Amino acid sequence: MNKDFWKCLFCWLETASVDEIRHKQCVVRQMLDQTRDPDLKTDIRRILRFMDEEMLARAELANLMRLSVSMPR
């Protein structure tokens, strides 16, 4: 995968909704199951890892936001 692909992926991850990311994760996992090329499998795993990281970052941010709102001043 070239540099432009990764740039597009990161831009999409920043703007996609959680549901969109989950849907693409399913599609990408199916691609992983269907491919035999080891280099492509490596790239697909990296894509999934970035998607997971984005989902975790959003969940952590939401948790921090809830904590900051619920804290007394």
PDB file of N, H, CA, C and O in Angstrom:
ATOM      1  N   MET A   1       0.850  -1.159   0.000  1.00  0.00           N
ATOM      2  CA  MET A   1       0.000   0.000   0.000  1.00  0.00           C
ATOM      3  C   MET A   1       0.909   1.238   0.000  1.00  0.00           C
ATOM      4  O   MET A   1       1.898   1.299   0.730  1.00  0.00           O
ATOM      5  N   ASN A   2       0.554   2.205  -0.822  1.00  0.00           N
ATOM      6  H   ASN A   2      -0.249   2.156  -1.414  1.00  0.00           H
ATOM      7  CA  ASN A   2       1.413   3.373  -0.942  1.00  0.00           C
ATOM      8  C   ASN A   2       1.058   4.449   0.093  1.00  0.00           C
ATOM      9  O   ASN A   2       0.082   4.332   0.833  1.00  0.00           O
ATOM     10  N   LYS A   3       1.875   5.482   0.116  1.00  0.00           N
ATOM     11  H   LYS A   3       2.669   5.576  -0.486  1.00  0.00           H
ATOM     12  CA  LYS A   3       1.732   6.541   1.105  1.00  0.00           C
ATOM     13  C   LYS A   3       0.378   7.255   0.992  1.00  0.00           C
ATOM     14  O   LYS A   3      -0.218   7.632   2.001  1.00  0.00           O
ATOM     15  N   ASP A   4      -0.092   7.433  -0.229  1.00  0.00           N
ATOM     16  H   ASP A   4       0.392   7.127  -1.048  1.00  0.00           H
ATOM     17  CA  ASP A   4      -1.388   8.099  -0.417  1.00  0.00           C
ATOM     18  C   ASP A   4      -2.534   7.286   0.179  1.00  0.00           C
ATOM     19  O   ASP A   4      -3.475   7.848   0.740  1.00  0.00           O
ATOM     20  N   PHE A   5      -2.455   5.973   0.056  1.00  0.00           N
ATOM     21  H   PHE A   5      -1.691   5.516  -0.399  1.00  0.00           H
ATOM     22  CA  PHE A   5      -3.488   5.132   0.658  1.00  0.00           C
ATOM     23  C   PHE A   5      -3.556   5.359   2.158  1.00  0.00           C
ATOM     24  O   PHE A   5      -4.638   5.533   2.719  1.00  0.00           O
ATOM     25  N   TRP A   6      -2.386   5.358   2.814  1.00  0.00           N
ATOM     26  H   TRP A   6      -1.507   5.217   2.359  1.00  0.00           H
ATOM     27  CA  TRP A   6      -2.362   5.517   4.271  1.00  0.00           C
ATOM     28  C   TRP A   6      -2.870   6.892   4.678  1.00  0.00           C
ATOM     29  O   TRP A   6      -3.567   7.024   5.684  1.00  0.00           O
ATOM     30  N   LYS A   7      -2.526   7.919   3.901  1.00  0.00           N
ATOM     31  H   LYS A   7      -1.960   7.812   3.084  1.00  0.00           H
ATOM     32  CA  LYS A   7      -3.039   9.264   4.188  1.00  0.00           C
ATOM     33  C   LYS A   7      -4.565   9.282   4.103  1.00  0.00           C
ATOM     34  O   LYS A   7      -5.239   9.842   4.967  1.00  0.00           O
ATOM     35  N   CYS A   8      -5.091   8.672   3.064  1.00  0.00           N
ATOM     36  H   CYS A   8      -4.543   8.217   2.361  1.00  0.00           H
ATOM     37  CA  CYS A   8      -6.556   8.608   2.891  1.00  0.00           C
ATOM     38  C   CYS A   8      -7.206   7.829   4.030  1.00  0.00           C
ATOM     39  O   CYS A   8      -8.264   8.212   4.529  1.00  0.00           O
ATOM     40  N   LEU A   9      -6.571   6.742   4.434  1.00  0.00           N
ATOM     41  H   LEU A   9      -5.712   6.431   4.029  1.00  0.00           H
ATOM     42  CA  LEU A   9      -7.114   5.944   5.536  1.00  0.00           C
ATOM     43  C   LEU A   9      -7.185   6.773   6.812  1.00  0.00           C
ATOM     44  O   LEU A   9      -8.206   6.767   7.500  1.00  0.00           O
ATOM     45  N   PHE A  10      -6.101   7.489   7.135  1.00  0.00           N
ATOM     46  H   PHE A  10      -5.272   7.494   6.577  1.00  0.00           H
ATOM     47  CA  PHE A  10      -6.096   8.291   8.360  1.00  0.00           C
ATOM     48  C   PHE A  10      -7.118   9.416   8.300  1.00  0.00           C
ATOM     49  O   PHE A  10      -7.771   9.713   9.300  1.00  0.00           O
ATOM     50  N   CYS A  11      -7.263  10.043   7.143  1.00  0.00           N
ATOM     51  H   CYS A  11      -6.733   9.802   6.330  1.00  0.00           H
ATOM     52  CA  CYS A  11      -8.289  11.088   6.996  1.00  0.00           C
ATOM     53  C   CYS A  11      -9.682  10.501   7.188  1.00  0.00           C
ATOM     54  O   CYS A  11     -10.525  11.092   7.864  1.00  0.00           O
ATOM     55  N   TRP A  12      -9.916   9.348   6.596  1.00  0.00           N
ATOM     56  H   TRP A  12      -9.232   8.869   6.047  1.00  0.00           H
ATOM     57  CA  TRP A  12     -11.219   8.699   6.743  1.00  0.00           C
ATOM     58  C   TRP A  12     -11.476   8.322   8.198  1.00  0.00           C
ATOM     59  O   TRP A  12     -12.579   8.524   8.705  1.00  0.00           O
ATOM     60  N   LEU A  13     -10.463   7.775   8.873  1.00  0.00           N
ATOM     61  H   LEU A  13      -9.567   7.611   8.461  1.00  0.00           H
ATOM     62  CA  LEU A  13     -10.645   7.382  10.270  1.00  0.00           C
ATOM     63  C   LEU A  13     -11.013   8.574  11.151  1.00  0.00           C
ATOM     64  O   LEU A  13     -11.788   8.431  12.097  1.00  0.00           O
ATOM     65  N   GLU A  14     -10.466   9.741  10.846  1.00  0.00           N
ATOM     66  H   GLU A  14      -9.836   9.857  10.078  1.00  0.00           H
ATOM     67  CA  GLU A  14     -10.765  10.929  11.642  1.00  0.00           C
ATOM     68  C   GLU A  14     -12.198  11.411  11.447  1.00  0.00           C
ATOM     69  O   GLU A  14     -12.771  12.029  12.344  1.00  0.00           O
ATOM     70  N   THR A  15     -12.774  11.136  10.290  1.00  0.00           N
ATOM     71  H   THR A  15     -12.309  10.634   9.562  1.00  0.00           H
ATOM     72  CA  THR A  15     -14.097  11.678   9.990  1.00  0.00           C
ATOM     73  C   THR A  15     -15.220  10.637  10.031  1.00  0.00           C
ATOM     74  O   THR A  15     -16.394  11.002  10.094  1.00  0.00           O
ATOM     75  N   ALA A  16     -14.880   9.371   9.996  1.00  0.00           N
ATOM     76  H   ALA A  16     -13.927   9.074   9.945  1.00  0.00           H
ATOM     77  CA  ALA A  16     -15.896   8.312   9.952  1.00  0.00           C
ATOM     78  C   ALA A  16     -16.583   8.166  11.301  1.00  0.00           C
ATOM     79  O   ALA A  16     -15.999   8.423  12.354  1.00  0.00           O
ATOM     80  N   SER A  17     -17.819   7.753  11.240  1.00  0.00           N
ATOM     81  H   SER A  17     -18.294   7.544  10.385  1.00  0.00           H
ATOM     82  CA  SER A  17     -18.554   7.465  12.481  1.00  0.00           C
ATOM     83  C   SER A  17     -18.122   6.103  13.014  1.00  0.00           C
ATOM     84  O   SER A  17     -17.499   5.310  12.308  1.00  0.00           O
ATOM     85  N   VAL A  18     -18.459   5.853  14.251  1.00  0.00           N
ATOM     86  H   VAL A  18     -18.965   6.497  14.825  1.00  0.00           H
ATOM     87  CA  VAL A  18     -18.131   4.565  14.867  1.00  0.00           C
ATOM     88  C   VAL A  18     -18.780   3.428  14.077  1.00  0.00           C
ATOM     89  O   VAL A  18     -18.156   2.392  13.844  1.00  0.00           O
ATOM     90  N   ASP A  19     -20.019   3.622  13.673  1.00  0.00           N
ATOM     91  H   ASP A  19     -20.526   4.463  13.862  1.00  0.00           H
ATOM     92  CA  ASP A  19     -20.701   2.581  12.893  1.00  0.00           C
ATOM     93  C   ASP A  19     -20.022   2.330  11.555  1.00  0.00           C
ATOM     94  O   ASP A  19     -19.927   1.186  11.110  1.00  0.00           O
ATOM     95  N   GLU A  20     -19.548   3.396  10.911  1.00  0.00           N
ATOM     96  H   GLU A  20     -19.626   4.325  11.272  1.00  0.00           H
ATOM     97  CA  GLU A  20     -18.844   3.227   9.639  1.00  0.00           C
ATOM     98  C   GLU A  20     -17.542   2.441   9.838  1.00  0.00           C
ATOM     99  O   GLU A  20     -17.195   1.574   9.035  1.00  0.00           O
ATOM    100  N   ILE A  21     -16.841   2.759  10.910  1.00  0.00           N
ATOM    101  H   ILE A  21     -17.122   3.463  11.562  1.00  0.00           H
ATOM    102  CA  ILE A  21     -15.585   2.041  11.176  1.00  0.00           C
ATOM    103  C   ILE A  21     -15.868   0.571  11.461  1.00  0.00           C
ATOM    104  O   ILE A  21     -15.165  -0.305  10.957  1.00  0.00           O
ATOM    105  N   ARG A  22     -16.884   0.297  12.259  1.00  0.00           N
ATOM    106  H   ARG A  22     -17.455   1.008  12.668  1.00  0.00           H
ATOM    107  CA  ARG A  22     -17.226  -1.104  12.559  1.00  0.00           C
ATOM    108  C   ARG A  22     -17.588  -1.875  11.296  1.00  0.00           C
ATOM    109  O   ARG A  22     -17.188  -3.025  11.116  1.00  0.00           O
ATOM    110  N   HIS A  23     -18.353  -1.220  10.425  1.00  0.00           N
ATOM    111  H   HIS A  23     -18.679  -0.286  10.571  1.00  0.00           H
ATOM    112  CA  HIS A  23     -18.744  -1.878   9.174  1.00  0.00           C
ATOM    113  C   HIS A  23     -17.504  -2.193   8.327  1.00  0.00           C
ATOM    114  O   HIS A  23     -17.368  -3.301   7.807  1.00  0.00           O
ATOM    115  N   LYS A  24     -16.607  -1.217   8.191  1.00  0.00           N
ATOM    116  H   LYS A  24     -16.718  -0.317   8.613  1.00  0.00           H
ATOM    117  CA  LYS A  24     -15.394  -1.441   7.404  1.00  0.00           C
ATOM    118  C   LYS A  24     -14.502  -2.501   8.044  1.00  0.00           C
ATOM    119  O   LYS A  24     -13.834  -3.257   7.339  1.00  0.00           O
ATOM    120  N   GLN A  25     -14.487  -2.558   9.375  1.00  0.00           N
ATOM    121  H   GLN A  25     -15.029  -1.943   9.947  1.00  0.00           H
ATOM    122  CA  GLN A  25     -13.703  -3.604  10.036  1.00  0.00           C
ATOM    123  C   GLN A  25     -14.183  -4.985   9.600  1.00  0.00           C
ATOM    124  O   GLN A  25     -13.370  -5.872   9.338  1.00  0.00           O
ATOM    125  N   CYS A  26     -15.473  -5.166   9.524  1.00  0.00           N
ATOM    126  H   CYS A  26     -16.133  -4.446   9.737  1.00  0.00           H
ATOM    127  CA  CYS A  26     -16.024  -6.459   9.084  1.00  0.00           C
ATOM    128  C   CYS A  26     -15.595  -6.771   7.648  1.00  0.00           C
ATOM    129  O   CYS A  26     -15.203  -7.896   7.340  1.00  0.00           O
ATOM    130  N   VAL A  27     -15.673  -5.773   6.785  1.00  0.00           N
ATOM    131  H   VAL A  27     -15.991  -4.859   7.036  1.00  0.00           H
ATOM    132  CA  VAL A  27     -15.283  -5.960   5.390  1.00  0.00           C
ATOM    133  C   VAL A  27     -13.800  -6.301   5.287  1.00  0.00           C
ATOM    134  O   VAL A  27     -13.414  -7.202   4.543  1.00  0.00           O
ATOM    135  N   VAL A  28     -12.973  -5.577   6.039  1.00  0.00           N
ATOM    136  H   VAL A  28     -13.286  -4.845   6.643  1.00  0.00           H
ATOM    137  CA  VAL A  28     -11.530  -5.796   5.986  1.00  0.00           C
ATOM    138  C   VAL A  28     -11.170  -7.157   6.571  1.00  0.00           C
ATOM    139  O   VAL A  28     -10.261  -7.822   6.074  1.00  0.00           O
ATOM    140  N   ARG A  29     -11.876  -7.579   7.624  1.00  0.00           N
ATOM    141  H   ARG A  29     -12.614  -7.039   8.028  1.00  0.00           H
ATOM    142  CA  ARG A  29     -11.615  -8.918   8.187  1.00  0.00           C
ATOM    143  C   ARG A  29     -11.942 -10.012   7.171  1.00  0.00           C
ATOM    144  O   ARG A  29     -11.240 -11.019   7.087  1.00  0.00           O
ATOM    145  N   GLN A  30     -13.010  -9.809   6.400  1.00  0.00           N
ATOM    146  H   GLN A  30     -13.581  -8.990   6.468  1.00  0.00           H
ATOM    147  CA  GLN A  30     -13.331 -10.775   5.351  1.00  0.00           C
ATOM    148  C   GLN A  30     -12.219 -10.825   4.307  1.00  0.00           C
ATOM    149  O   GLN A  30     -11.865 -11.896   3.815  1.00  0.00           O
ATOM    150  N   MET A  31     -11.669  -9.652   3.974  1.00  0.00           N
ATOM    151  H   MET A  31     -11.957  -8.782   4.374  1.00  0.00           H
ATOM    152  CA  MET A  31     -10.553  -9.614   3.025  1.00  0.00           C
ATOM    153  C   MET A  31      -9.360 -10.384   3.578  1.00  0.00           C
ATOM    154  O   MET A  31      -8.680 -11.098   2.842  1.00  0.00           O
ATOM    155  N   LEU A  32      -9.112 -10.240   4.865  1.00  0.00           N
ATOM    156  H   LEU A  32      -9.664  -9.660   5.463  1.00  0.00           H
ATOM    157  CA  LEU A  32      -7.993 -10.940   5.494  1.00  0.00           C
ATOM    158  C   LEU A  32      -8.167 -12.452   5.375  1.00  0.00           C
ATOM    159  O   LEU A  32      -7.212 -13.178   5.098  1.00  0.00           O
ATOM    160  N   ASP A  33      -9.393 -12.915   5.588  1.00  0.00           N
ATOM    161  H   ASP A  33     -10.169 -12.325   5.813  1.00  0.00           H
ATOM    162  CA  ASP A  33      -9.662 -14.346   5.487  1.00  0.00           C
ATOM    163  C   ASP A  33      -9.509 -14.874   4.059  1.00  0.00           C
ATOM    164  O   ASP A  33      -9.182 -16.042   3.854  1.00  0.00           O
ATOM    165  N   GLN A  34      -9.748 -14.007   3.078  1.00  0.00           N
ATOM    166  H   GLN A  34     -10.014 -13.057   3.244  1.00  0.00           H
ATOM    167  CA  GLN A  34      -9.762 -14.450   1.689  1.00  0.00           C
ATOM    168  C   GLN A  34      -8.404 -14.364   0.991  1.00  0.00           C
ATOM    169  O   GLN A  34      -8.203 -15.003  -0.042  1.00  0.00           O
ATOM    170  N   THR A  35      -7.483 -13.593   1.533  1.00  0.00           N
ATOM    171  H   THR A  35      -7.647 -13.073   2.372  1.00  0.00           H
ATOM    172  CA  THR A  35      -6.204 -13.416   0.844  1.00  0.00           C
ATOM    173  C   THR A  35      -5.150 -14.404   1.329  1.00  0.00           C
ATOM    174  O   THR A  35      -5.172 -14.855   2.475  1.00  0.00           O
ATOM    175  N   ARG A  36      -4.239 -14.722   0.437  1.00  0.00           N
ATOM    176  H   ARG A  36      -4.222 -14.355  -0.493  1.00  0.00           H
ATOM    177  CA  ARG A  36      -3.139 -15.624   0.770  1.00  0.00           C
ATOM    178  C   ARG A  36      -1.783 -14.912   0.711  1.00  0.00           C
ATOM    179  O   ARG A  36      -0.778 -15.445   1.181  1.00  0.00           O
ATOM    180  N   ASP A  37      -1.761 -13.721   0.138  1.00  0.00           N
ATOM    181  H   ASP A  37      -2.577 -13.289  -0.244  1.00  0.00           H
ATOM    182  CA  ASP A  37      -0.520 -12.965  -0.011  1.00  0.00           C
ATOM    183  C   ASP A  37      -0.048 -12.459   1.354  1.00  0.00           C
ATOM    184  O   ASP A  37      -0.763 -11.691   1.998  1.00  0.00           O
ATOM    185  N   PRO A  38       1.135 -12.870   1.810  1.00  0.00           N
ATOM    186  CA  PRO A  38       1.600 -12.481   3.143  1.00  0.00           C
ATOM    187  C   PRO A  38       1.806 -10.969   3.304  1.00  0.00           C
ATOM    188  O   PRO A  38       1.565 -10.425   4.382  1.00  0.00           O
ATOM    189  N   ASP A  39       2.248 -10.292   2.244  1.00  0.00           N
ATOM    190  H   ASP A  39       2.444 -10.734   1.369  1.00  0.00           H
ATOM    191  CA  ASP A  39       2.434  -8.838   2.330  1.00  0.00           C
ATOM    192  C   ASP A  39       1.089  -8.123   2.453  1.00  0.00           C
ATOM    193  O   ASP A  39       0.948  -7.176   3.226  1.00  0.00           O
ATOM    194  N   LEU A  40       0.121  -8.578   1.697  1.00  0.00           N
ATOM    195  H   LEU A  40       0.235  -9.347   1.069  1.00  0.00           H
ATOM    196  CA  LEU A  40      -1.218  -7.996   1.781  1.00  0.00           C
ATOM    197  C   LEU A  40      -1.838  -8.274   3.151  1.00  0.00           C
ATOM    198  O   LEU A  40      -2.490  -7.402   3.724  1.00  0.00           O
ATOM    199  N   LYS A  41      -1.640  -9.475   3.674  1.00  0.00           N
ATOM    200  H   LYS A  41      -1.110 -10.184   3.208  1.00  0.00           H
ATOM    201  CA  LYS A  41      -2.144  -9.807   5.012  1.00  0.00           C
ATOM    202  C   LYS A  41      -1.543  -8.863   6.063  1.00  0.00           C
ATOM    203  O   LYS A  41      -2.234  -8.431   6.985  1.00  0.00           O
ATOM    204  N   THR A  42      -0.263  -8.551   5.914  1.00  0.00           N
ATOM    205  H   THR A  42       0.299  -8.902   5.164  1.00  0.00           H
ATOM    206  CA  THR A  42       0.397  -7.634   6.841  1.00  0.00           C
ATOM    207  C   THR A  42      -0.248  -6.253   6.783  1.00  0.00           C
ATOM    208  O   THR A  42      -0.512  -5.642   7.818  1.00  0.00           O
ATOM    209  N   ASP A  43      -0.499  -5.765   5.574  1.00  0.00           N
ATOM    210  H   ASP A  43      -0.284  -6.261   4.733  1.00  0.00           H
ATOM    211  CA  ASP A  43      -1.144  -4.458   5.426  1.00  0.00           C
ATOM    212  C   ASP A  43      -2.565  -4.462   5.987  1.00  0.00           C
ATOM    213  O   ASP A  43      -2.988  -3.503   6.633  1.00  0.00           O
ATOM    214  N   ILE A  44      -3.286  -5.530   5.738  1.00  0.00           N
ATOM    215  H   ILE A  44      -2.943  -6.309   5.213  1.00  0.00           H
ATOM    216  CA  ILE A  44      -4.660  -5.626   6.236  1.00  0.00           C
ATOM    217  C   ILE A  44      -4.668  -5.638   7.760  1.00  0.00           C
ATOM    218  O   ILE A  44      -5.511  -4.991   8.381  1.00  0.00           O
ATOM    219  N   ARG A  45      -3.746  -6.361   8.360  1.00  0.00           N
ATOM    220  H   ARG A  45      -3.061  -6.887   7.856  1.00  0.00           H
ATOM    221  CA  ARG A  45      -3.661  -6.373   9.832  1.00  0.00           C
ATOM    222  C   ARG A  45      -3.333  -4.977  10.372  1.00  0.00           C
ATOM    223  O   ARG A  45      -3.853  -4.563  11.408  1.00  0.00           O
ATOM    224  N   ARG A  46      -2.474  -4.271   9.664  1.00  0.00           N
ATOM    225  H   ARG A  46      -2.052  -4.607   8.822  1.00  0.00           H
ATOM    226  CA  ARG A  46      -2.133  -2.904  10.068  1.00  0.00           C
ATOM    227  C   ARG A  46      -3.367  -2.004   9.987  1.00  0.00           C
ATOM    228  O   ARG A  46      -3.599  -1.193  10.884  1.00  0.00           O
ATOM    229  N   ILE A  47      -4.147  -2.138   8.935  1.00  0.00           N
ATOM    230  H   ILE A  47      -3.958  -2.796   8.206  1.00  0.00           H
ATOM    231  CA  ILE A  47      -5.385  -1.360   8.797  1.00  0.00           C
ATOM    232  C   ILE A  47      -6.315  -1.652   9.972  1.00  0.00           C
ATOM    233  O   ILE A  47      -6.863  -0.733  10.580  1.00  0.00           O
ATOM    234  N   LEU A  48      -6.487  -2.930  10.287  1.00  0.00           N
ATOM    235  H   LEU A  48      -6.041  -3.676   9.793  1.00  0.00           H
ATOM    236  CA  LEU A  48      -7.345  -3.306  11.408  1.00  0.00           C
ATOM    237  C   LEU A  48      -6.816  -2.746  12.726  1.00  0.00           C
ATOM    238  O   LEU A  48      -7.596  -2.320  13.578  1.00  0.00           O
ATOM    239  N   ARG A  49      -5.518  -2.746  12.894  1.00  0.00           N
ATOM    240  H   ARG A  49      -4.884  -3.092  12.202  1.00  0.00           H
ATOM    241  CA  ARG A  49      -4.908  -2.211  14.111  1.00  0.00           C
ATOM    242  C   ARG A  49      -5.190  -0.712  14.237  1.00  0.00           C
ATOM    243  O   ARG A  49      -5.517  -0.235  15.323  1.00  0.00           O
ATOM    244  N   PHE A  50      -5.067   0.032  13.133  1.00  0.00           N
ATOM    245  H   PHE A  50      -4.802  -0.356  12.250  1.00  0.00           H
ATOM    246  CA  PHE A  50      -5.368   1.464  13.166  1.00  0.00           C
ATOM    247  C   PHE A  50      -6.848   1.707  13.461  1.00  0.00           C
ATOM    248  O   PHE A  50      -7.190   2.641  14.186  1.00  0.00           O
ATOM    249  N   MET A  51      -7.715   0.884  12.909  1.00  0.00           N
ATOM    250  H   MET A  51      -7.437   0.125  12.320  1.00  0.00           H
ATOM    251  CA  MET A  51      -9.150   1.014  13.204  1.00  0.00           C
ATOM    252  C   MET A  51      -9.419   0.752  14.682  1.00  0.00           C
ATOM    253  O   MET A  51     -10.174   1.487  15.319  1.00  0.00           O
ATOM    254  N   ASP A  52      -8.803  -0.293  15.225  1.00  0.00           N
ATOM    255  H   ASP A  52      -8.190  -0.890  14.707  1.00  0.00           H
ATOM    256  CA  ASP A  52      -8.959  -0.593  16.649  1.00  0.00           C
ATOM    257  C   ASP A  52      -8.447   0.551  17.515  1.00  0.00           C
ATOM    258  O   ASP A  52      -9.088   0.929  18.496  1.00  0.00           O
ATOM    259  N   GLU A  53      -7.292   1.100  17.152  1.00  0.00           N
ATOM    260  H   GLU A  53      -6.772   0.793  16.356  1.00  0.00           H
ATOM    261  CA  GLU A  53      -6.730   2.211  17.916  1.00  0.00           C
ATOM    262  C   GLU A  53      -7.661   3.415  17.907  1.00  0.00           C
ATOM    263  O   GLU A  53      -7.836   4.077  18.931  1.00  0.00           O
ATOM    264  N   GLU A  54      -8.256   3.699  16.759  1.00  0.00           N
ATOM    265  H   GLU A  54      -8.114   3.161  15.928  1.00  0.00           H
ATOM    266  CA  GLU A  54      -9.182   4.830  16.665  1.00  0.00           C
ATOM    267  C   GLU A  54     -10.412   4.599  17.540  1.00  0.00           C
ATOM    268  O   GLU A  54     -10.868   5.508  18.235  1.00  0.00           O
ATOM    269  N   MET A  55     -10.939   3.389  17.503  1.00  0.00           N
ATOM    270  H   MET A  55     -10.568   2.651  16.938  1.00  0.00           H
ATOM    271  CA  MET A  55     -12.116   3.077  18.329  1.00  0.00           C
ATOM    272  C   MET A  55     -11.779   3.193  19.818  1.00  0.00           C
ATOM    273  O   MET A  55     -12.569   3.728  20.596  1.00  0.00           O
ATOM    274  N   LEU A  56     -10.609   2.693  20.210  1.00  0.00           N
ATOM    275  H   LEU A  56      -9.967   2.258  19.579  1.00  0.00           H
ATOM    276  CA  LEU A  56     -10.200   2.780  21.614  1.00  0.00           C
ATOM    277  C   LEU A  56      -9.965   4.228  22.030  1.00  0.00           C
ATOM    278  O   LEU A  56     -10.341   4.621  23.134  1.00  0.00           O
ATOM    279  N   ALA A  57      -9.360   5.009  21.173  1.00  0.00           N
ATOM    280  H   ALA A  57      -9.054   4.689  20.277  1.00  0.00           H
ATOM    281  CA  ALA A  57      -9.114   6.420  21.487  1.00  0.00           C
ATOM    282  C   ALA A  57     -10.432   7.164  21.671  1.00  0.00           C
ATOM    283  O   ALA A  57     -10.564   7.980  22.583  1.00  0.00           O
ATOM    284  N   ARG A  58     -11.397   6.887  20.816  1.00  0.00           N
ATOM    285  H   ARG A  58     -11.290   6.224  20.075  1.00  0.00           H
ATOM    286  CA  ARG A  58     -12.703   7.544  20.948  1.00  0.00           C
ATOM    287  C   ARG A  58     -13.410   7.121  22.227  1.00  0.00           C
ATOM    288  O   ARG A  58     -14.028   7.943  22.902  1.00  0.00           O
ATOM    289  N   ALA A  59     -13.317   5.837  22.558  1.00  0.00           N
ATOM    290  H   ALA A  59     -12.814   5.169  22.009  1.00  0.00           H
ATOM    291  CA  ALA A  59     -13.950   5.357  23.792  1.00  0.00           C
ATOM    292  C   ALA A  59     -13.293   5.983  25.012  1.00  0.00           C
ATOM    293  O   ALA A  59     -13.977   6.369  25.960  1.00  0.00           O
ATOM    294  N   GLU A  60     -11.973   6.085  24.992  1.00  0.00           N
ATOM    295  H   GLU A  60     -11.418   5.771  24.221  1.00  0.00           H
ATOM    296  CA  GLU A  60     -11.261   6.700  26.111  1.00  0.00           C
ATOM    297  C   GLU A  60     -11.609   8.175  26.240  1.00  0.00           C
ATOM    298  O   GLU A  60     -11.806   8.671  27.350  1.00  0.00           O
ATOM    299  N   LEU A  61     -11.686   8.879  25.119  1.00  0.00           N
ATOM    300  H   LEU A  61     -11.526   8.476  24.218  1.00  0.00           H
ATOM    301  CA  LEU A  61     -12.060  10.285  25.143  1.00  0.00           C
ATOM    302  C   LEU A  61     -13.473  10.467  25.680  1.00  0.00           C
ATOM    303  O   LEU A  61     -13.721  11.362  26.487  1.00  0.00           O
ATOM    304  N   ALA A  62     -14.396   9.627  25.240  1.00  0.00           N
ATOM    305  H   ALA A  62     -14.195   8.900  24.584  1.00  0.00           H
ATOM    306  CA  ALA A  62     -15.772   9.715  25.734  1.00  0.00           C
ATOM    307  C   ALA A  62     -15.820   9.460  27.230  1.00  0.00           C
ATOM    308  O   ALA A  62     -16.567  10.126  27.946  1.00  0.00           O
ATOM    309  N   ASN A  63     -15.034   8.509  27.711  1.00  0.00           N
ATOM    310  H   ASN A  63     -14.427   7.968  27.129  1.00  0.00           H
ATOM    311  CA  ASN A  63     -14.988   8.204  29.132  1.00  0.00           C
ATOM    312  C   ASN A  63     -14.437   9.392  29.920  1.00  0.00           C
ATOM    313  O   ASN A  63     -14.980   9.752  30.965  1.00  0.00           O
ATOM    314  N   LEU A  64     -13.371   9.994  29.425  1.00  0.00           N
ATOM    315  H   LEU A  64     -12.930   9.701  28.576  1.00  0.00           H
ATOM    316  CA  LEU A  64     -12.797  11.168  30.087  1.00  0.00           C
ATOM    317  C   LEU A  64     -13.772  12.335  30.105  1.00  0.00           C
ATOM    318  O   LEU A  64     -13.855  13.069  31.090  1.00  0.00           O
ATOM    319  N   MET A  65     -14.507  12.503  29.017  1.00  0.00           N
ATOM    320  H   MET A  65     -14.440  11.906  28.217  1.00  0.00           H
ATOM    321  CA  MET A  65     -15.500  13.578  28.952  1.00  0.00           C
ATOM    322  C   MET A  65     -16.600  13.347  29.988  1.00  0.00           C
ATOM    323  O   MET A  65     -17.043  14.286  30.650  1.00  0.00           O
ATOM    324  N   ARG A  66     -17.034  12.107  30.123  1.00  0.00           N
ATOM    325  H   ARG A  66     -16.674  11.345  29.585  1.00  0.00           H
ATOM    326  CA  ARG A  66     -18.079  11.798  31.123  1.00  0.00           C
ATOM    327  C   ARG A  66     -17.558  12.057  32.527  1.00  0.00           C
ATOM    328  O   ARG A  66     -18.273  12.596  33.372  1.00  0.00           O
ATOM    329  N   LEU A  67     -16.307  11.671  32.775  1.00  0.00           N
ATOM    330  H   LEU A  67     -15.726  11.234  32.088  1.00  0.00           H
ATOM    331  CA  LEU A  67     -15.722  11.873  34.108  1.00  0.00           C
ATOM    332  C   LEU A  67     -15.589  13.358  34.418  1.00  0.00           C
ATOM    333  O   LEU A  67     -15.864  13.780  35.541  1.00  0.00           O
ATOM    334  N   SER A  68     -15.175  14.153  33.444  1.00  0.00           N
ATOM    335  H   SER A  68     -14.951  13.811  32.532  1.00  0.00           H
ATOM    336  CA  SER A  68     -14.984  15.574  33.710  1.00  0.00           C
ATOM    337  C   SER A  68     -16.312  16.286  33.933  1.00  0.00           C
ATOM    338  O   SER A  68     -16.375  17.256  34.688  1.00  0.00           O
ATOM    339  N   VAL A  69     -17.367  15.816  33.289  1.00  0.00           N
ATOM    340  H   VAL A  69     -17.316  15.028  32.675  1.00  0.00           H
ATOM    341  CA  VAL A  69     -18.685  16.420  33.470  1.00  0.00           C
ATOM    342  C   VAL A  69     -19.261  16.039  34.829  1.00  0.00           C
ATOM    343  O   VAL A  69     -19.952  16.844  35.452  1.00  0.00           O
ATOM    344  N   SER A  70     -18.987  14.828  35.294  1.00  0.00           N
ATOM    345  H   SER A  70     -18.425  14.174  34.787  1.00  0.00           H
ATOM    346  CA  SER A  70     -19.585  14.355  36.538  1.00  0.00           C
ATOM    347  C   SER A  70     -18.804  14.807  37.775  1.00  0.00           C
ATOM    348  O   SER A  70     -19.291  14.647  38.894  1.00  0.00           O
ATOM    349  N   MET A  71     -17.602  15.367  37.598  1.00  0.00           N
ATOM    350  H   MET A  71     -17.206  15.497  36.689  1.00  0.00           H
ATOM    351  CA  MET A  71     -16.815  15.795  38.751  1.00  0.00           C
ATOM    352  C   MET A  71     -17.359  17.101  39.316  1.00  0.00           C
ATOM    353  O   MET A  71     -17.665  18.028  38.566  1.00  0.00           O
ATOM    354  N   PRO A  72     -17.479  17.174  40.658  1.00  0.00           N
ATOM    355  CA  PRO A  72     -17.952  18.427  41.259  1.00  0.00           C
ATOM    356  C   PRO A  72     -16.867  19.495  41.159  1.00  0.00           C
ATOM    357  O   PRO A  72     -15.674  19.194  41.149  1.00  0.00           O
ATOM    358  N   ARG A  73     -17.302  20.730  41.085  1.00  0.00           N
ATOM    359  H   ARG A  73     -18.271  20.975  41.092  1.00  0.00           H
ATOM    360  CA  ARG A  73     -16.336  21.845  40.966  1.00  0.00           C
ATOM    361  C   ARG A  73     -16.152  22.532  42.275  1.00  0.00           C
ATOM    362  O   ARG A  73     -15.382  23.488  42.367  1.00  0.00           O
TER     363      ARG A  73
END
